Amino acid sequence: MTKLLEIEGLQTHFFTRDGVAKAVDGVSLSLDRGEILGLVGESGSGKSVTGFSILGLVDPPGRVVGGRIVFDGADLVAGGERMMRGLRGRRIAMIFQDPMMTLNPVLRIDTQMIETVRAHADVSRAAARERAREALVRVGISSPDERLESYPHQFSGGMRQRVAIAIALLHEPDLIIADEPTTALDVTIQAQILSEVQTLCAEAGTALIWITHDLAVVSGLADRLAVMYAGRIIEAGPTAGIIARPAHPYTKGLIESVPQGKRHGTLLKQIGGMTPSLLHLPRGCKFAPRCPRADAACDPEPPLAEIAAGRGVRCVHPHLEAEESAAS
């Protein structure tokens, strides 16, 4: 079956006075209809820029300089802005981490949601308003008729984020790119949103890329994980396998730093060092300066190699648990 989304060798660079920052450098991903992919990594790893690149939202001095992004058979890079305008909001939606990137502060919520509906659907204003009302109910907003007549500044940060999520759901798109959308929400509403998007993916066949640094959230949501570091994917595979048996030392460090399940008063493990500057990346494996397993074999940088069915890792010294799993 044809993949809904195929990304091959994506390169998005930022051209600054100090040099070229390779924010995304050779990323390859694929996504089936109805599948949920978790894109995980520390801040600055290239997760959000990957999402912006898919939608053609990278602003100067950044630009996509290489690779292909094929959505339902159409090459988005070659198609240009005209193609993207027909897809954004209707077939591909994005939920931004900051809801004010979605909401106009001087327009009422109903105006913004109705315009979003009618931009891609030939329906009456009343029908569009009813669809907007239903979307607000889906994300747990009470008194939706009253809220539709409000302005963004009359909402809390969490409420604004729920409105932004509702806007993304209006057309039940084929693909949603969610950039840490539940960071500002309390755990009850977060659980409701996660349940809603899982239902949407299962029933409507919507594919979802969930960008996050929170492994606790994505472990119960995503079918597959792709772990990013310094603009590259360093491990990818089924979520359950990666969480249970992380192969890359960086992935293992991320999982061990999660406080869940730790006894009160126990010190959390940390990944030593800092993420490298994208302007001055180290030779060879980009994680080597922080890696306890690094040696001379880590230069040159290893490719993303398969260690088990559907499981890949960019490391010459993957952890034994994954190696034993591949051999069994």
C-alpha beads as a LAMMPS data file, in Angstrom:
LAMMPS data file: protein, C-alpha beads

328 atoms
327 bonds

1 atom types
1 bond types

-500.0 500.0 xlo xhi
-500.0 500.0 ylo yhi
-500.0 500.0 zlo zhi

Masses

1 110.0

Atoms # bond

1 1 1 0.000 0.000 0.000
2 1 1 1.240 3.501 -0.862
3 1 1 2.441 5.518 2.109
4 1 1 0.520 8.687 2.904
5 1 1 3.770 10.551 3.621
6 1 1 7.301 9.734 2.495
7 1 1 10.260 11.931 3.389
8 1 1 13.589 11.088 1.788
9 1 1 16.858 12.762 2.744
10 1 1 15.255 16.022 3.902
11 1 1 17.731 18.848 4.459
12 1 1 16.647 22.196 5.906
13 1 1 19.445 24.672 6.537
14 1 1 19.563 28.167 7.990
15 1 1 22.020 30.537 6.325
16 1 1 23.319 33.001 8.916
17 1 1 26.181 35.467 9.045
18 1 1 28.027 33.049 11.323
19 1 1 27.632 30.081 8.990
20 1 1 25.154 27.422 7.904
21 1 1 23.082 25.743 10.629
22 1 1 21.994 22.291 9.449
23 1 1 18.766 22.093 11.466
24 1 1 17.538 19.043 9.539
25 1 1 20.223 17.021 7.822
26 1 1 19.179 13.931 5.878
27 1 1 15.953 12.963 7.634
28 1 1 13.933 10.112 6.096
29 1 1 10.497 9.128 7.421
30 1 1 7.337 7.423 6.208
31 1 1 3.803 7.357 7.540
32 1 1 0.739 5.219 6.758
33 1 1 -2.843 6.406 6.954
34 1 1 -4.108 6.220 10.524
35 1 1 -0.599 5.793 11.931
36 1 1 0.791 7.842 14.821
37 1 1 4.503 8.673 14.763
38 1 1 6.229 10.187 17.777
39 1 1 9.122 12.517 16.890
40 1 1 11.222 12.767 20.036
41 1 1 14.313 14.660 21.135
42 1 1 15.721 17.519 23.170
43 1 1 15.134 21.151 22.235
44 1 1 17.163 22.060 19.166
45 1 1 17.225 18.528 17.748
46 1 1 15.312 19.526 14.600
47 1 1 11.852 18.146 15.433
48 1 1 9.837 21.321 14.892
49 1 1 11.811 22.350 11.805
50 1 1 11.009 18.954 10.298
51 1 1 7.304 19.659 10.844
52 1 1 7.571 23.193 9.438
53 1 1 9.415 21.826 6.403
54 1 1 6.578 19.435 5.573
55 1 1 4.116 22.334 5.501
56 1 1 6.448 24.764 3.735
57 1 1 6.526 27.095 6.739
58 1 1 10.286 27.579 7.074
59 1 1 11.029 31.303 7.027
60 1 1 14.258 32.940 5.755
61 1 1 17.124 32.589 6.384
62 1 1 16.060 28.946 6.444
63 1 1 15.072 26.882 3.445
64 1 1 14.747 23.296 2.289
65 1 1 17.920 22.615 0.310
66 1 1 17.575 18.910 -0.422
67 1 1 15.427 15.811 -0.253
68 1 1 11.838 14.964 -1.156
69 1 1 8.554 15.286 0.745
70 1 1 5.878 13.214 -0.985
71 1 1 2.322 13.490 0.350
72 1 1 -0.250 11.125 -1.163
73 1 1 1.834 10.920 -4.337
74 1 1 2.473 14.675 -4.683
75 1 1 5.975 16.141 -4.239
76 1 1 5.451 19.067 -1.870
77 1 1 8.907 20.563 -2.421
78 1 1 8.498 20.637 -6.206
79 1 1 4.840 21.717 -6.000
80 1 1 5.664 24.989 -4.291
81 1 1 3.475 27.457 -2.409
82 1 1 0.432 27.185 -4.683
83 1 1 0.088 23.487 -3.949
84 1 1 0.655 24.009 -0.235
85 1 1 -2.101 26.630 0.035
86 1 1 -4.591 24.045 -1.179
87 1 1 -3.401 21.464 1.349
88 1 1 -2.790 23.464 4.535
89 1 1 -5.722 23.327 6.900
90 1 1 -7.720 20.988 4.683
91 1 1 -5.607 17.853 4.178
92 1 1 -2.589 18.735 6.341
93 1 1 -3.049 20.617 9.615
94 1 1 -0.557 21.763 12.204
95 1 1 -1.050 22.371 15.898
96 1 1 1.616 24.799 17.082
97 1 1 3.180 24.789 20.527
98 1 1 2.239 28.473 20.909
99 1 1 -1.510 28.844 20.193
100 1 1 -1.045 32.504 19.272
101 1 1 0.689 31.300 16.113
102 1 1 -2.762 29.994 15.129
103 1 1 -5.078 32.618 16.639
104 1 1 -5.461 36.239 15.521
105 1 1 -5.693 38.378 18.688
106 1 1 -8.065 40.950 17.131
107 1 1 -10.687 38.539 15.745
108 1 1 -13.372 36.658 17.626
109 1 1 -13.039 32.885 17.842
110 1 1 -16.139 32.278 15.717
111 1 1 -14.805 34.515 12.945
112 1 1 -11.524 32.627 12.819
113 1 1 -13.071 29.161 12.922
114 1 1 -15.819 29.956 10.398
115 1 1 -13.259 31.389 7.953
116 1 1 -11.166 28.250 8.365
117 1 1 -14.136 26.027 7.532
118 1 1 -15.340 28.074 4.557
119 1 1 -11.841 28.446 3.101
120 1 1 -11.947 24.767 2.137
121 1 1 -15.651 23.811 2.231
122 1 1 -18.613 25.229 0.308
123 1 1 -21.002 25.527 3.264
124 1 1 -23.175 28.260 4.701
125 1 1 -21.976 30.463 7.516
126 1 1 -24.487 28.819 9.867
127 1 1 -23.250 25.329 8.965
128 1 1 -19.652 26.447 9.433
129 1 1 -20.486 27.909 12.828
130 1 1 -22.128 24.660 13.912
131 1 1 -19.043 22.717 12.841
132 1 1 -16.892 25.119 14.869
133 1 1 -19.166 24.671 17.874
134 1 1 -18.893 20.877 17.652
135 1 1 -15.099 21.110 17.421
136 1 1 -14.939 23.133 20.651
137 1 1 -17.053 20.521 22.426
138 1 1 -14.710 17.773 21.192
139 1 1 -11.732 19.404 22.930
140 1 1 -13.588 19.887 26.228
141 1 1 -14.593 23.549 26.052
142 1 1 -17.799 24.192 27.985
143 1 1 -20.351 26.871 26.996
144 1 1 -19.198 26.706 23.341
145 1 1 -21.717 29.289 22.085
146 1 1 -20.410 31.852 24.538
147 1 1 -16.781 30.957 23.821
148 1 1 -17.262 31.364 20.084
149 1 1 -18.108 35.022 20.678
150 1 1 -14.977 35.611 22.776
151 1 1 -11.548 36.961 21.791
152 1 1 -8.302 35.039 22.364
153 1 1 -7.210 37.360 25.208
154 1 1 -10.295 36.276 27.164
155 1 1 -8.997 32.691 27.309
156 1 1 -6.305 31.170 29.485
157 1 1 -3.224 29.759 27.771
158 1 1 -4.589 26.228 28.057
159 1 1 -7.973 27.255 26.652
160 1 1 -6.296 28.970 23.693
161 1 1 -4.388 25.782 23.002
162 1 1 -7.616 23.791 23.018
163 1 1 -9.112 26.224 20.485
164 1 1 -6.015 25.795 18.286
165 1 1 -6.427 22.016 18.464
166 1 1 -10.118 22.352 17.596
167 1 1 -9.227 24.404 14.504
168 1 1 -6.824 21.675 13.369
169 1 1 -9.617 19.095 13.699
170 1 1 -12.240 21.082 11.734
171 1 1 -11.670 19.349 8.380
172 1 1 -10.589 15.956 9.779
173 1 1 -7.370 16.218 7.740
174 1 1 -5.376 13.314 6.340
175 1 1 -2.308 14.390 8.322
176 1 1 -1.909 16.375 11.533
177 1 1 1.485 17.641 12.688
178 1 1 1.277 18.382 16.408
179 1 1 4.174 20.381 17.878
180 1 1 4.016 19.728 21.651
181 1 1 0.322 20.708 21.681
182 1 1 -0.533 19.602 25.229
183 1 1 2.368 21.241 27.090
184 1 1 0.133 24.007 28.523
185 1 1 -2.772 21.707 29.436
186 1 1 -3.573 20.053 32.743
187 1 1 -3.409 16.275 32.874
188 1 1 -7.190 15.753 32.658
189 1 1 -7.590 17.826 29.504
190 1 1 -4.363 16.361 28.119
191 1 1 -5.809 12.856 28.478
192 1 1 -9.013 13.985 26.773
193 1 1 -7.101 15.480 23.820
194 1 1 -4.945 12.368 23.454
195 1 1 -8.049 10.186 23.445
196 1 1 -9.696 12.437 20.849
197 1 1 -6.771 12.341 18.422
198 1 1 -6.400 8.576 18.827
199 1 1 -10.091 8.148 17.993
200 1 1 -9.735 10.443 14.983
201 1 1 -6.762 8.459 13.687
202 1 1 -8.552 5.143 14.170
203 1 1 -11.923 6.156 12.725
204 1 1 -11.023 8.677 10.027
205 1 1 -7.638 7.260 9.022
206 1 1 -5.884 10.492 9.939
207 1 1 -2.100 10.147 10.301
208 1 1 -0.408 12.030 13.130
209 1 1 3.132 13.230 13.772
210 1 1 3.371 14.061 17.475
211 1 1 6.458 16.195 18.160
212 1 1 7.526 16.116 21.798
213 1 1 10.270 15.773 24.359
214 1 1 7.858 13.992 26.728
215 1 1 8.388 10.263 26.397
216 1 1 5.748 9.577 29.044
217 1 1 3.057 11.035 26.777
218 1 1 4.222 9.603 23.487
219 1 1 4.850 6.093 24.833
220 1 1 1.119 5.559 25.265
221 1 1 0.128 7.361 22.071
222 1 1 2.457 6.569 19.181
223 1 1 2.679 3.419 17.077
224 1 1 6.285 4.207 16.124
225 1 1 9.020 6.482 17.445
226 1 1 11.745 8.399 15.659
227 1 1 14.377 9.864 17.971
228 1 1 16.201 12.959 16.680
229 1 1 19.526 14.449 17.674
230 1 1 21.398 17.331 16.007
231 1 1 19.176 17.270 12.936
232 1 1 19.363 13.515 12.362
233 1 1 17.257 10.491 13.238
234 1 1 19.396 8.333 15.488
235 1 1 16.865 5.604 16.308
236 1 1 13.496 4.576 14.864
237 1 1 11.099 1.689 15.290
238 1 1 7.969 0.420 17.072
239 1 1 7.255 2.365 20.260
240 1 1 6.998 -0.648 22.564
241 1 1 10.356 -2.035 21.412
242 1 1 12.212 1.247 21.797
243 1 1 10.751 2.017 25.231
244 1 1 11.471 -1.508 26.514
245 1 1 14.889 -1.925 24.848
246 1 1 16.442 1.368 23.712
247 1 1 19.401 0.722 21.444
248 1 1 21.052 4.138 21.077
249 1 1 22.795 5.531 24.191
250 1 1 20.961 8.838 23.669
251 1 1 17.553 7.139 23.608
252 1 1 18.478 5.176 26.718
253 1 1 19.493 8.407 28.432
254 1 1 16.188 10.076 27.564
255 1 1 14.193 7.165 28.973
256 1 1 16.246 6.954 32.163
257 1 1 15.736 10.664 32.807
258 1 1 11.936 10.275 32.988
259 1 1 10.868 10.533 36.658
260 1 1 7.934 8.108 36.410
261 1 1 8.381 4.947 38.432
262 1 1 11.297 6.387 40.430
263 1 1 11.223 6.171 44.214
264 1 1 10.729 9.499 45.996
265 1 1 14.086 11.076 46.788
266 1 1 15.970 9.112 44.124
267 1 1 18.249 11.217 41.961
268 1 1 17.338 11.190 38.288
269 1 1 19.946 10.209 35.757
270 1 1 21.114 12.906 33.374
271 1 1 22.678 12.946 29.939
272 1 1 26.006 14.646 30.451
273 1 1 27.092 17.663 28.438
274 1 1 25.096 19.900 26.148
275 1 1 23.584 19.570 22.686
276 1 1 26.128 20.794 20.120
277 1 1 25.801 24.046 18.203
278 1 1 24.380 23.384 14.747
279 1 1 26.995 25.815 13.440
280 1 1 29.862 23.786 14.897
281 1 1 28.891 20.126 14.869
282 1 1 31.516 17.572 15.965
283 1 1 33.047 15.135 13.493
284 1 1 31.700 11.623 13.256
285 1 1 28.806 10.673 15.521
286 1 1 27.227 13.917 16.741
287 1 1 26.430 12.365 20.116
288 1 1 29.959 11.058 20.715
289 1 1 31.139 13.967 22.961
290 1 1 28.334 13.105 25.412
291 1 1 28.332 9.328 24.983
292 1 1 29.875 6.954 27.561
293 1 1 30.324 4.270 24.862
294 1 1 32.144 6.454 22.328
295 1 1 35.549 5.464 20.940
296 1 1 37.580 5.817 17.734
297 1 1 35.069 3.669 15.826
298 1 1 32.506 6.490 16.106
299 1 1 34.401 8.508 13.480
300 1 1 33.125 8.573 10.728
301 1 1 29.444 8.929 11.614
302 1 1 27.559 5.630 11.257
303 1 1 24.492 5.276 9.014
304 1 1 21.034 4.416 10.302
305 1 1 21.385 0.620 10.240
306 1 1 18.696 -2.008 10.736
307 1 1 19.136 -4.058 13.910
308 1 1 15.757 -5.830 13.801
309 1 1 12.632 -5.885 11.660
310 1 1 11.427 -2.287 11.364
311 1 1 14.075 -1.124 13.828
312 1 1 17.022 1.112 12.961
313 1 1 19.783 2.791 14.966
314 1 1 22.640 5.153 14.086
315 1 1 25.305 3.754 16.397
316 1 1 28.316 1.453 16.185
317 1 1 27.898 0.478 19.856
318 1 1 24.150 -0.101 20.351
319 1 1 23.081 -1.430 23.726
320 1 1 23.158 -5.195 24.160
321 1 1 19.435 -5.514 24.869
322 1 1 18.642 -4.426 21.313
323 1 1 21.444 -6.529 19.839
324 1 1 20.188 -9.644 21.611
325 1 1 16.638 -8.888 20.456
326 1 1 17.838 -8.658 16.852
327 1 1 19.717 -11.959 17.120
328 1 1 16.837 -13.902 18.693

Bonds

1 1 1 2
2 1 2 3
3 1 3 4
4 1 4 5
5 1 5 6
6 1 6 7
7 1 7 8
8 1 8 9
9 1 9 10
10 1 10 11
11 1 11 12
12 1 12 13
13 1 13 14
14 1 14 15
15 1 15 16
16 1 16 17
17 1 17 18
18 1 18 19
19 1 19 20
20 1 20 21
21 1 21 22
22 1 22 23
23 1 23 24
24 1 24 25
25 1 25 26
26 1 26 27
27 1 27 28
28 1 28 29
29 1 29 30
30 1 30 31
31 1 31 32
32 1 32 33
33 1 33 34
34 1 34 35
35 1 35 36
36 1 36 37
37 1 37 38
38 1 38 39
39 1 39 40
40 1 40 41
41 1 41 42
42 1 42 43
43 1 43 44
44 1 44 45
45 1 45 46
46 1 46 47
47 1 47 48
48 1 48 49
49 1 49 50
50 1 50 51
51 1 51 52
52 1 52 53
53 1 53 54
54 1 54 55
55 1 55 56
56 1 56 57
57 1 57 58
58 1 58 59
59 1 59 60
60 1 60 61
61 1 61 62
62 1 62 63
63 1 63 64
64 1 64 65
65 1 65 66
66 1 66 67
67 1 67 68
68 1 68 69
69 1 69 70
70 1 70 71
71 1 71 72
72 1 72 73
73 1 73 74
74 1 74 75
75 1 75 76
76 1 76 77
77 1 77 78
78 1 78 79
79 1 79 80
80 1 80 81
81 1 81 82
82 1 82 83
83 1 83 84
84 1 84 85
85 1 85 86
86 1 86 87
87 1 87 88
88 1 88 89
89 1 89 90
90 1 90 91
91 1 91 92
92 1 92 93
93 1 93 94
94 1 94 95
95 1 95 96
96 1 96 97
97 1 97 98
98 1 98 99
99 1 99 100
100 1 100 101
101 1 101 102
102 1 102 103
103 1 103 104
104 1 104 105
105 1 105 106
106 1 106 107
107 1 107 108
108 1 108 109
109 1 109 110
110 1 110 111
111 1 111 112
112 1 112 113
113 1 113 114
114 1 114 115
115 1 115 116
116 1 116 117
117 1 117 118
118 1 118 119
119 1 119 120
120 1 120 121
121 1 121 122
122 1 122 123
123 1 123 124
124 1 124 125
125 1 125 126
126 1 126 127
127 1 127 128
128 1 128 129
129 1 129 130
130 1 130 131
131 1 131 132
132 1 132 133
133 1 133 134
134 1 134 135
135 1 135 136
136 1 136 137
137 1 137 138
138 1 138 139
139 1 139 140
140 1 140 141
141 1 141 142
142 1 142 143
143 1 143 144
144 1 144 145
145 1 145 146
146 1 146 147
147 1 147 148
148 1 148 149
149 1 149 150
150 1 150 151
151 1 151 152
152 1 152 153
153 1 153 154
154 1 154 155
155 1 155 156
156 1 156 157
157 1 157 158
158 1 158 159
159 1 159 160
160 1 160 161
161 1 161 162
162 1 162 163
163 1 163 164
164 1 164 165
165 1 165 166
166 1 166 167
167 1 167 168
168 1 168 169
169 1 169 170
170 1 170 171
171 1 171 172
172 1 172 173
173 1 173 174
174 1 174 175
175 1 175 176
176 1 176 177
177 1 177 178
178 1 178 179
179 1 179 180
180 1 180 181
181 1 181 182
182 1 182 183
183 1 183 184
184 1 184 185
185 1 185 186
186 1 186 187
187 1 187 188
188 1 188 189
189 1 189 190
190 1 190 191
191 1 191 192
192 1 192 193
193 1 193 194
194 1 194 195
195 1 195 196
196 1 196 197
197 1 197 198
198 1 198 199
199 1 199 200
200 1 200 201
201 1 201 202
202 1 202 203
203 1 203 204
204 1 204 205
205 1 205 206
206 1 206 207
207 1 207 208
208 1 208 209
209 1 209 210
210 1 210 211
211 1 211 212
212 1 212 213
213 1 213 214
214 1 214 215
215 1 215 216
216 1 216 217
217 1 217 218
218 1 218 219
219 1 219 220
220 1 220 221
221 1 221 222
222 1 222 223
223 1 223 224
224 1 224 225
225 1 225 226
226 1 226 227
227 1 227 228
228 1 228 229
229 1 229 230
230 1 230 231
231 1 231 232
232 1 232 233
233 1 233 234
234 1 234 235
235 1 235 236
236 1 236 237
237 1 237 238
238 1 238 239
239 1 239 240
240 1 240 241
241 1 241 242
242 1 242 243
243 1 243 244
244 1 244 245
245 1 245 246
246 1 246 247
247 1 247 248
248 1 248 249
249 1 249 250
250 1 250 251
251 1 251 252
252 1 252 253
253 1 253 254
254 1 254 255
255 1 255 256
256 1 256 257
257 1 257 258
258 1 258 259
259 1 259 260
260 1 260 261
261 1 261 262
262 1 262 263
263 1 263 264
264 1 264 265
265 1 265 266
266 1 266 267
267 1 267 268
268 1 268 269
269 1 269 270
270 1 270 271
271 1 271 272
272 1 272 273
273 1 273 274
274 1 274 275
275 1 275 276
276 1 276 277
277 1 277 278
278 1 278 279
279 1 279 280
280 1 280 281
281 1 281 282
282 1 282 283
283 1 283 284
284 1 284 285
285 1 285 286
286 1 286 287
287 1 287 288
288 1 288 289
289 1 289 290
290 1 290 291
291 1 291 292
292 1 292 293
293 1 293 294
294 1 294 295
295 1 295 296
296 1 296 297
297 1 297 298
298 1 298 299
299 1 299 300
300 1 300 301
301 1 301 302
302 1 302 303
303 1 303 304
304 1 304 305
305 1 305 306
306 1 306 307
307 1 307 308
308 1 308 309
309 1 309 310
310 1 310 311
311 1 311 312
312 1 312 313
313 1 313 314
314 1 314 315
315 1 315 316
316 1 316 317
317 1 317 318
318 1 318 319
319 1 319 320
320 1 320 321
321 1 321 322
322 1 322 323
323 1 323 324
324 1 324 325
325 1 325 326
326 1 326 327
327 1 327 328
